[in-house]
Amino acid sequence: MAKKGESSSAKGKKLSSMAETGESSSAKGKEPSSMAETGESSSTKGKESSSMAETGEPSAAAREVRELKKELQRVVTMILEDEDDNGIDILSESIRILSRLREMKLNRSAIIGMDTKIKSVLNELINNSTVSSPPLIMGDPFVSVSTEALDWMKSNEAELKSQEMMEKSRDLVNMLLHKLYCSFSDAKEAAKELKMVTKSQPACRAVFAEIPDSIKRLLGPISVTVNRSKFQLQEDLIKTVLNISTDDINKQHMGEHPIVIHVLTRALYYGTTETKRSAAMALVSLSSLESNKFIIGKSMAPTALLQLVRVGDPLAKMDAASAILSLCTVYQNIAEFNKLGAVQIVLRKIGRGILVDRLLRILAVLSSRQDTVSRDEEVDAFRRLVEHRRNTSSRHAEDICSAAMWFFTRR
């Protein structure tokens, strides 16, 4: 550019000088340096030209700037072509490039010339985020990325990655729910994977509150009937129900869902031992929400839990007893269990030395409501408590017996 701006007279003088001195063509390499000294080019290009004249090649800084800009263009192209919208890692790389360019601008904000496509991509990444927008100023034709903007991008990187993980978890759960309605082998495989991912990945538990009809789709294969061929499928799906019920965001939705408590109750009756245990513990988990205690108490679940205490496997009895204790923190459920004959069932198990400590706690709770226990049950329960308190070597059991006896003696 400097060469074109050189006047014809200057050209003549230079040719003459070359002729007189015998200057070789290799000396022409010095010409850009003298031209750069005239100040005809822009300040940035002048510095690069001067550097090139002195060394015969671009300076290291100039080369790095060009490479960074090429890399930034490549990163933006990757963002535009990313069909799965997985741009968080790419955004991190763009932050690194912008930060480095800023450092090279001598204590100024990084002013990087960008075309409309690049600006639209960055705007989209910011506007699609649920976090507050950073102080990013989109000028024309430049984008000024301030220190505050770069800090915002870095500080919100974890949240943006969390959003990306939720999207991936939602897609995974949706895919597995769909597979439940394919072939039976596909359904078993999907149920097994749902059980595993909802146990190990909190995001896979949380997305059930966001996916439409997720609970209905999950329990559809076992909501009507379960035969022996479906026992493993039922076991995995009930375990999945237990896993997702541990997430507080799901508790209310699951408790109020028309089929959840019904399916859990059926599992208490007809499932394998492991299925019964998972169903009982799911009721414990759901009953941690006060409103769910009333919903469960009005269902057939109390009857199924007492049946499990009466004839179930020892481990299943223990889980059923835990569910009863969890439900009996409200008066209505105490009355319901007493109406179902819970006192007599508990007394018989205590008399046989089965789950004594836990069943004594249930007996103490059931005995706390005078209007829900018959006179005969009172006498029998009091006699058993006296006998057990006299014979027990457990300090804890003795304290429970004393508490239960106090309810009787104050009447």
Disulfide bonds with the S-S distance in Angstrom:
none
